[in-house]
């Protein structure tokens, strides 16, 4: 957490007076994701795909890079990667296997990503459909209301850096019994999800058909696009979805829940994957 959060001097103002003290803030620093591959003439190429502002020091830069490449459709399986390395604290380099040249023209946005906007350039559901390698899975065990209600509390318990700074987003992966499998934090929403997807990919969990994704903020189109690329069918978010996020979720037969807080939520798509019988009282 030392690199993920830093102390800064602040002047706290209260109705009783002022106080000079220190406050812990989440760190935001750039990470450059580079891709090494051979072009059509079998010549080596190193291409910068993205410079994203992320939270460093959590040991998850390579996970972030892998999640980014997966959700952009550059790679689809472990065998596509020959080598991954952290060049320095601000650069990750991913080597593709020979004859695995990516179609960079297909990427609508691959030079700069801010921590807040993510895949803002993707405004078409058709663009996602054209690159998504994961088929929609028909069978899915419905998730109980009582389990859904517990998710925000479970994630809060697992957000160490957020507890210290209040300045990070989280993405968490749960199994259908409500057990947390992976949690990742970052100053950027899409970075947190890329880290989570990269970690799940490294642990051999792909595709993520039978897992529940929890997002600590709003469910933007970019995040639902990333969930789609990972095969996720059930997404819960603390805040609101966008209209395009709902349209994409419905297109992909995904359950999308928003405003999950204080034992209430809205279902925007896929209500058939929610069990409305409060059977699991031990979740309360």
Secondary structure as UniProt FT lines:
FT   TURN            2..4
FT   STRAND          5..14
FT   TURN            15..16
FT   STRAND          17..26
FT   STRAND          29..38
FT   TURN            40..41
FT   STRAND          44..54
FT   HELIX           61..71
FT   TURN            72..73
FT   HELIX           78..80
FT   STRAND          81..88
FT   TURN            89..90
FT   STRAND          91..96
FT   TURN            98..99
FT   HELIX           104..106
FT   TURN            115..117
FT   TURN            120..121
FT   HELIX           125..131
FT   STRAND          143..144
FT   HELIX           145..158
FT   HELIX           160..165
FT   STRAND          169..174
FT   TURN            176..177
FT   STRAND          180..186
FT   HELIX           189..202
FT   TURN            203..204
FT   TURN            209..210
FT   STRAND          212..215
FT   HELIX           221..229
FT   TURN            230..231
FT   STRAND          234..237
FT   HELIX           243..251
FT   TURN            252..253
FT   STRAND          255..261
FT   TURN            262..263
FT   STRAND          264..269
FT   HELIX           271..273
FT   STRAND          274..275
FT   HELIX           281..283
//
